Structure formats: structure tokens, C-alpha cells
Amino acid sequence: MKNNPATISVDAWTSTGILLEQYAYTPGAVEPLPKHAHEEYQLGLSFDCHATYFYRGAYHPVQIGSLSIIHSGEVHSPSSHTHLPHPAHFVIMHIHPQWMKTAVTDMGKPRSSLPFFADPCITNPRLNRLFLALQTAISQAGSALERETTLWEFLAELIEHHARNRPIMRTLPSHPPAVQRACDYLQAHYNNDVSLEQLAAIAGLSRFHFCRIFRQAIGLSPNVYQNQLRIQQAKQLLLLGYPIAQVSEMTGFYDQSHFSKHFKRMVRVTPKTYARQTSKTAIFS
């Protein structure tokens, strides 16, 4: 008996130079895609199914939890298998080559070529976590600082540990005055949509070096530090009786849902519960 066709659903989001696609397949027959190529690097992560790619003249198995990489401009196609026995969920991210080239330059290799990844399949749990953090930042409309910081941390991990022509990395000296200038700026502009490029310029460093020394000095990424400043201010505004929607706007969050998610993550209760259960007096922390 002929297999019933699989049902395919896809959600897609875009950010500057990045296309993010999240696929869900039901069991059934799948029509294979033809060989093709595109300008962007393609990175894929499967949550619950094994995959196979035809790439560089051979078939390459991709295990669950491994990150597949298709280089810019190279011909490839998915497996010729036409049946899925189980549901399948995976994320594909297309990253413009300019991001890769800029990252390599920021990491200290001037006039660099595009990074080359010899292995089409990478197993690196930290890289997976950064990939999923970037997926979340893009799909949930995070702040500019969140999107850019997670992108830079992901690209740095990918290039530093897996590119054949990676820059030679040296121990970075600490820059306490540079970090302090960035912290002062974030404290004064916590509710603004500050970019990573702005903070790096204030610190007088490349985006890569700024992200790394900021985390070394503070113990947090710049976007998490900004969110903590926002939540601290939000707590005080809630105690003063401001409506949740207004607090969300005043503290610079994209929308009330985004605000509530970050508030609960840091405070362990929702803004509504916090406002209702705490006393309406000023807090000092």
C-alpha cells in the first residue's frame, strides 16, 4: 500500500542577514528535494530524527543533536529517502557570508577569507546551546543586543573551534575601564534598544573581544546584564502601582509577553503575582 504523504509545517523568522526556519513533519512519504546551492551558509539541528545529506560528492549521516553545516555556494541535497517512520522536528538557519567574514575579522584576522568547515557534521553541546539561544532570540523578537550578542557568541564558538582557517586565538587582556564604560552606558540607557556595535565602540574594542572580556569581567553576557537592569527597575515600578503593560514599555521590553517571560525567569514569579504579593513600599537592593 502506498504511503500517505507526510504533512509538513514550517515557521519562519528573519533578522538582518539571517533566515530561521523551524520544520515539523508527520510520519509518511516525503518527496526528495533536488540538488541546489545558495549564497548563505546553512546550519541545521535535528531534535528527534537522523538525517543524511548529499554534499561534496558523498552522503553524510547527521545524528540527532549534531549540527550540520553546508558551506556558502556549495551544491547539496537532503537524503533520497522518501519515508519518515516517525515525526521529525528540526531547525534550519541560513547565515549570510558577510556575518561570517565580519566575525573572522573581529576575531583578529584582517583581510580574511570566509571560514571553511571541513567537517559537514559537528558534535559540540555548547555550540548547540548557543544555536538554540540564537533561535530563541530571533523567533521571540528579542532585543537588538540579545540577537547580536547571541549571534556573535555562536559564530565565535563555531569559527574558533571548527573552522579550518580559524584565527590564532590569544589570551585577551582584561580592560576594566572599557567594561566599566559599557556598564555605565547600559545603566544610563537600560530601556533603550542598545546595539552590540554601540557598546563595543564605547569600549573601544571589536564586538568579539568586547563580548568575551565583558563576560570574563561581569560573569554575564551584555544582553543578560541589560535585562537584569530592566527587571530591577520594573520591580520598583510595579511596587509603585504602575500597570504591567506600562512597566513593560517603560523598561524597554519588546512587548508585555517578552517582559513577563524575562521577569519570571529572574524573579521566579510573574509581574502580576509580584505586584500583588509584595508590599507597596520602596525596595532597596
C-alpha positions in Angstrom: 0.0 0.0 0.0 1.3 3.4 -0.9 2.4 5.6 2.0 0.3 8.5 2.9 2.2 11.8 2.3 3.7 13.5 5.4 2.2 16.7 6.5 4.8 19.5 6.6 4.5 22.7 8.6 7.1 25.5 8.8 7.5 28.6 10.9 10.0 31.2 9.6 11.6 34.4 11.0 14.2 36.8 9.7 16.8 39.1 11.2 19.4 41.1 9.4 21.3 38.6 7.2 19.7 35.5 8.8 16.7 33.4 7.8 15.5 31.0 10.5 13.1 28.1 9.6 11.6 25.6 12.0 10.1 22.4 10.4 7.7 19.8 11.7 6.9 16.6 9.7 4.3 13.9 10.4 5.2 10.3 9.5 4.7 9.5 5.9 6.1 9.8 2.4 8.3 12.8 1.6 9.3 14.0 -1.9 13.1 14.5 -2.0 14.4 17.9 -2.9 16.7 18.4 -5.9 20.3 19.4 -5.6 20.7 23.1 -5.1 23.0 25.8 -3.7 22.6 29.2 -2.1 24.8 32.1 -1.0 24.2 31.7 2.7 25.8 29.1 5.0 23.1 26.6 6.0 23.2 25.2 9.6 20.7 22.5 10.7 19.9 20.9 14.1 17.6 17.9 14.4 15.7 17.3 17.6 14.4 13.8 17.1 15.4 12.2 13.7 18.5 11.1 11.9 19.2 12.7 8.6 21.5 12.3 5.6 22.9 15.0 3.2 24.5 14.6 -0.2 27.3 17.1 0.0 30.8 17.4 -1.6 30.2 14.2 -3.6 29.2 11.9 -0.8 26.3 11.1 1.6 26.9 12.3 5.2 24.9 11.0 8.1 23.7 13.6 10.7 22.9 12.2 14.1 20.3 13.7 16.5 21.9 16.5 18.4 24.6 17.1 15.8 24.9 20.4 13.8 25.1 20.1 10.1 27.0 22.8 8.1 26.6 23.5 4.4 29.2 26.0 3.1 28.2 29.1 1.1 27.7 28.3 -2.6 28.1 24.5 -2.3 25.7 22.1 -4.0 23.8 19.8 -1.7 20.6 17.9 -1.3 18.8 16.1 1.6 18.6 12.3 1.7 16.9 10.5 -1.2 14.9 8.6 1.4 11.2 9.1 0.8 9.6 7.8 4.0 9.6 9.1 7.6 8.6 6.4 10.1 8.3 8.9 13.0 7.5 12.6 13.5 10.5 14.9 12.7 11.4 18.3 14.0 14.4 20.4 13.0 15.7 23.9 12.7 17.5 25.3 9.7 19.4 28.6 9.9 20.7 30.5 6.8 23.5 32.9 7.7 24.8 35.4 5.1 28.5 35.1 4.4 29.1 38.7 5.4 28.4 37.8 9.0 31.0 35.0 8.9 33.6 37.2 7.3 33.0 40.1 9.7 33.2 37.6 12.6 36.6 36.3 11.5 37.9 39.9 11.0 36.6 40.8 14.5 38.4 37.8 15.9 41.7 39.2 14.7 42.3 38.0 11.2 42.3 41.1 8.9 41.5 40.8 5.2 40.3 37.3 5.9 38.5 34.9 3.6 35.3 33.1 4.5 35.8 30.4 7.2 35.9 26.9 5.8 34.4 24.0 7.7 35.9 20.7 6.5 33.5 18.6 8.7 29.9 18.8 7.5 28.6 17.5 10.8 29.7 18.8 14.2 29.1 17.4 17.7 29.5 20.2 20.2 27.0 20.6 23.1 28.0 24.2 23.8 27.6 25.1 20.1 24.1 23.5 20.2 23.1 25.6 23.2 24.3 28.8 21.5 22.5 27.8 18.3 19.2 27.4 20.3 19.8 30.6 22.2 20.1 32.4 18.8 17.0 30.7 17.6 15.1 31.9 20.6 16.4 35.5 20.3 15.3 35.7 16.7 12.0 33.8 16.9 10.8 35.6 20.1 11.8 39.0 18.9 14.5 39.6 21.4 16.2 43.0 21.8 18.9 44.1 19.3 21.5 43.4 22.0 20.2 39.9 22.6 20.2 39.0 19.0 23.6 40.4 18.2 25.3 39.0 21.4 23.9 35.5 20.9 24.9 35.6 17.2 28.4 36.8 18.0 28.9 34.2 20.7 27.6 31.4 18.4 29.9 32.5 15.5 32.9 32.8 17.8 32.4 29.2 19.1 31.8 27.9 15.6 34.8 29.5 14.0 37.2 29.3 16.9 36.8 25.5 17.3 35.7 24.2 13.9 36.9 26.4 11.0 40.0 25.1 9.3 41.3 28.6 8.6 40.4 29.9 12.0 42.3 32.9 13.5 45.0 32.2 16.1 43.4 33.0 19.4 45.5 34.5 22.2 44.6 35.2 25.8 42.8 38.5 25.9 44.0 41.1 28.4 41.4 42.5 30.7 40.1 46.0 30.1 38.4 47.2 33.3 37.9 50.8 32.2 36.4 49.6 28.9 34.0 47.3 30.7 33.1 50.0 33.2 32.3 52.4 30.4 29.9 49.9 28.8 28.3 49.2 32.2 27.8 52.9 32.8 26.2 53.3 29.4 23.8 50.4 29.9 22.8 51.7 33.4 22.1 55.1 31.9 20.2 53.7 28.9 18.8 50.4 30.2 15.5 51.0 28.4 16.9 51.8 25.0 17.4 49.3 22.2 21.2 49.4 22.5 23.2 47.5 19.9 26.3 45.4 20.4 28.1 47.6 17.9 27.4 50.7 20.1 28.8 49.1 23.3 31.9 47.8 21.5 32.6 51.3 20.2 32.1 52.8 23.6 34.6 50.2 25.0 37.0 50.7 22.0 37.0 47.0 21.2 35.8 44.7 18.4 32.5 43.0 19.0 34.2 39.7 19.5 36.7 41.0 22.1 34.1 43.1 23.8 31.7 40.1 24.3 34.5 38.0 25.7 36.0 40.4 28.1 32.6 41.6 29.3 31.6 38.1 30.2 35.0 37.5 31.9 34.7 40.6 34.0 31.0 40.6 34.8 30.1 36.9 34.6 27.2 37.7 32.3 26.7 38.5 28.6 25.9 42.2 27.8 22.2 41.4 27.0 21.6 39.5 30.2 23.2 42.3 32.2 20.9 44.8 30.4 17.8 42.6 31.2 18.8 42.5 34.9 18.9 46.3 35.0 15.5 46.4 33.3 14.0 43.9 35.8 15.3 45.7 38.8 13.7 48.9 37.6 10.5 47.0 36.7 10.2 45.7 40.2 10.3 49.2 41.6 7.7 50.5 39.1 5.4 47.6 39.9 5.6 48.4 43.6 4.7 52.0 42.8 1.5 50.8 41.2 2.2 51.2 37.5 0.2 48.8 35.2 2.2 45.9 33.9 1.8 47.0 30.2 3.2 50.4 31.1 6.1 48.9 33.0 6.9 46.7 30.1 7.1 49.8 27.8 8.9 52.0 30.3 11.7 49.4 30.8 12.3 48.8 27.1 10.9 45.3 26.5 9.5 44.5 23.1 6.1 43.6 24.4 4.3 42.5 27.6 4.8 38.8 26.8 8.5 39.3 26.4 8.7 41.3 29.6 6.7 38.7 31.6 9.0 35.9 30.3 12.2 37.6 31.4 10.6 38.8 34.7 9.5 35.3 35.7 12.9 33.8 34.7 14.8 36.2 37.0 12.2 36.7 39.9 10.5 33.3 39.8 7.0 34.8 39.8 5.0 36.7 37.2 4.9 40.5 37.3 1.2 40.2 38.3 2.0 37.9 41.3 4.9 40.1 42.3 2.8 43.3 42.3 0.0 41.6 44.2 2.0 39.7 46.9 4.7 42.3 47.8 4.1 45.3 49.9 3.7 48.7 48.2 6.8 50.2 49.7 10.1 51.1 48.1 12.7 48.4 47.9 16.4 48.7 48.2 18.7 46.2 46.5 
